[in-house]
Amino acid sequence: MDTPICVSWHSNTGSRTAIIVKRGHKFLSLVFMDKGVRVKRVHLREERYMKPLTYKGGPYPILRAKRHYERHGRMCGITMSAKRALGEI
């Protein structure tokens, strides 16, 4: 996957939004908001619980999501790996 996608992820801990930043052959790397902004690797099987977010009838703009995640990271904290992943977008 070469372009990041904003998704709604229904995990066992609840529903949250995430940005898929990297897709490997076994794992997905997600940037998501928890108590701060973090990166988490999940198995590809979790992709069945994700659906793309929309905004005004189209796909959610990735730069808009990046801006929200960076703002949340400044207020609540952000890990170095999440900052690096958002910087590559």
BAZA-428057 format. One record per residue (C-alpha): residue number from 1; y, x, z. Coordinates in Angstrom, 2 decimals. Each point is the difference from the previous one (the first is absolute). Layout:
BEGIN
+-----+---------+---------+---------+
!   i !       y !       x !       z !
+-----+---------+---------+---------+
! NUM !       Y !       X !       Z !
...
+-----+---------+---------+---------+
This chain:
BEGIN
+-----+---------+---------+---------+
!   i !       y !       x !       z !
+-----+---------+---------+---------+
!   1 !    0.00 !    0.00 !    0.00 !
!   2 !    3.25 !    1.58 !   -1.07 !
!   3 !    2.49 !   -2.69 !    1.12 !
!   4 !    0.26 !   -1.29 !    3.56 !
!   5 !   -0.53 !   -3.72 !    0.65 !
!   6 !    1.19 !   -2.21 !    2.87 !
!   7 !   -2.80 !   -2.13 !    1.37 !
!   8 !   -0.67 !   -2.51 !    2.73 !
!   9 !   -2.99 !    1.32 !    1.95 !
!  10 !   -2.07 !   -2.37 !    2.16 !
!  11 !   -1.79 !    2.39 !    2.34 !
!  12 !   -2.02 !   -0.70 !    3.12 !
!  13 !    3.14 !    0.62 !    2.10 !
!  14 !    2.11 !   -2.55 !   -1.89 !
!  15 !    2.02 !   -0.25 !   -3.16 !
!  16 !    2.47 !    2.73 !   -0.93 !
!  17 !    1.77 !    1.38 !   -3.02 !
!  18 !   -0.82 !    3.42 !   -1.34 !
!  19 !    0.73 !    2.28 !   -2.93 !
!  20 !   -3.01 !    1.46 !   -1.80 !
!  21 !    1.18 !    3.55 !   -0.72 !
!  22 !   -3.24 !    1.66 !   -1.09 !
!  23 !   -3.31 !   -1.28 !   -1.27 !
!  24 !   -2.95 !    2.36 !    0.09 !
!  25 !   -3.58 !   -0.61 !   -1.02 !
!  26 !   -0.97 !   -0.87 !    3.57 !
!  27 !    3.16 !   -0.74 !    2.03 !
!  28 !    3.44 !   -1.59 !   -0.33 !
!  29 !    3.03 !    1.54 !    1.70 !
!  30 !    2.31 !   -2.65 !    1.41 !
!  31 !    3.46 !    0.31 !    1.51 !
!  32 !    0.52 !   -2.83 !    2.47 !
!  33 !    2.21 !   -1.01 !    2.91 !
!  34 !   -1.58 !   -0.01 !    3.42 !
!  35 !    2.05 !    1.17 !    2.98 !
!  36 !    1.50 !    2.39 !   -2.50 !
!  37 !   -0.78 !    0.83 !   -3.62 !
!  38 !   -3.43 !    1.58 !   -0.49 !
!  39 !   -2.51 !    0.97 !   -2.65 !
!  40 !   -3.54 !   -1.28 !    0.28 !
!  41 !   -3.01 !    0.64 !   -2.19 !
!  42 !   -2.27 !   -2.98 !   -0.48 !
!  43 !   -3.19 !   -0.41 !   -1.98 !
!  44 !    0.19 !   -1.55 !   -3.46 !
!  45 !   -1.92 !   -3.01 !    1.35 !
!  46 !    3.19 !   -1.03 !    1.83 !
!  47 !    1.68 !   -0.61 !   -3.35 !
!  48 !   -1.62 !   -3.43 !   -0.17 !
!  49 !    2.23 !   -1.05 !    2.92 !
!  50 !    3.20 !    1.07 !   -1.78 !
!  51 !    2.13 !   -1.96 !   -2.41 !
!  52 !    3.17 !    1.15 !   -1.78 !
!  53 !    3.33 !   -1.11 !    1.41 !
!  54 !    2.47 !   -1.85 !   -2.23 !
!  55 !    3.77 !   -0.24 !    0.01 !
!  56 !    1.85 !   -2.63 !   -2.05 !
!  57 !   -3.03 !   -0.65 !   -2.17 !
!  58 !   -0.80 !    3.64 !   -0.80 !
!  59 !   -1.63 !    2.93 !    1.77 !
!  60 !    1.78 !    1.21 !    3.13 !
!  61 !    2.43 !    2.84 !   -0.86 !
!  62 !   -1.38 !    3.24 !    1.41 !
!  63 !    3.44 !    1.54 !    0.61 !
!  64 !    0.99 !   -3.03 !    2.07 !
!  65 !   -3.15 !    0.38 !    2.11 !
!  66 !    0.65 !    3.75 !    0.34 !
!  67 !    3.49 !   -0.73 !    1.31 !
!  68 !   -1.38 !   -2.46 !    2.61 !
!  69 !   -2.68 !    2.44 !    1.14 !
!  70 !    2.47 !    2.88 !    0.31 !
!  71 !    2.41 !   -2.16 !    2.02 !
!  72 !   -2.81 !   -1.06 !    2.34 !
!  73 !   -1.06 !    3.64 !    0.28 !
!  74 !    3.47 !    1.09 !    1.09 !
!  75 !    0.05 !   -2.63 !    2.76 !
!  76 !   -3.61 !    0.09 !    1.23 !
!  77 !   -1.33 !    3.37 !   -1.15 !
!  78 !   -1.84 !    1.30 !   -3.03 !
!  79 !   -2.80 !    2.51 !   -0.35 !
!  80 !    0.44 !    3.07 !   -2.20 !
!  81 !   -2.74 !   -1.14 !   -2.36 !
!  82 !    1.68 !   -3.41 !   -0.42 !
!  83 !    3.35 !    1.67 !   -0.67 !
!  84 !   -1.63 !    2.23 !   -2.61 !
!  85 !   -1.77 !   -2.94 !   -1.65 !
!  86 !    3.20 !   -2.05 !   -0.18 !
!  87 !    1.85 !    3.00 !   -1.40 !
!  88 !   -2.45 !    0.23 !   -2.90 !
!  89 !    0.71 !   -3.60 !   -1.07 !
+-----+---------+---------+---------+
